[in-house]
Amino acid sequence: MNSPTRFEFPIAKAQYLFNRATAPGVGGDKRKFWREAMGFESPEAIREAILAQISRLVATASRTE
């Protein structure tokens, strides 16, 4: 199995996840999920958490090959 050598997660995507809102009761309210349910305080925190998790997964996969 080939391991990825790089994973990019643009800050624009994190900003979208952190700021996208919909009317109450309408599905897809990303802002509420990422802020309230997940507890993130900034788009940068979302980006760093995702990149850290991916890095751990890649490292684990590399050790099992």
C-alpha positions in Angstrom: 0.0 0.0 0.0 1.3 3.5 -0.9 1.3 6.0 1.9 0.5 9.6 1.1 3.4 11.9 1.2 1.4 15.1 1.9 -2.0 16.2 2.9 -3.2 19.7 2.5 -6.1 21.2 4.3 -6.6 24.9 3.2 -7.4 27.4 5.8 -10.3 28.5 3.6 -11.9 25.1 4.1 -11.6 25.4 7.9 -13.0 28.9 7.8 -16.0 27.6 5.8 -16.6 24.8 8.4 -16.3 27.3 11.3 -18.5 30.0 9.8 -21.2 28.2 7.7 -24.6 28.5 9.3 -28.1 27.7 8.3 -31.5 28.6 9.7 -32.4 26.8 13.0 -33.7 23.3 12.4 -32.2 23.1 9.0 -29.6 20.5 8.4 -26.0 21.4 7.5 -25.3 24.0 10.2 -21.5 23.5 10.2 -20.9 26.4 12.5 -23.0 25.0 15.4 -21.4 21.6 15.0 -17.8 22.7 14.9 -18.2 25.4 17.6 -20.7 23.9 20.0 -20.5 20.2 19.6 -16.8 19.9 18.8 -15.6 22.8 20.9 -13.4 24.6 18.4 -12.7 28.3 18.9 -11.2 29.1 15.5 -10.7 27.9 11.9 -7.0 27.5 12.6 -7.8 25.1 15.5 -10.0 23.0 13.2 -7.2 22.9 10.6 -4.5 21.9 13.1 -6.6 19.2 14.7 -7.4 17.6 11.3 -3.8 17.8 10.1 -2.6 16.3 13.4 -5.0 13.4 13.2 -4.1 12.7 9.5 -0.4 12.8 10.5 -1.0 10.2 13.2 -3.0 8.0 10.8 -0.2 8.2 8.2 2.5 7.4 10.8 0.5 4.4 12.0 -0.1 3.1 8.5 3.6 3.5 7.7 4.6 1.4 10.7 2.2 -1.4 9.7 3.4 -1.8 6.1 
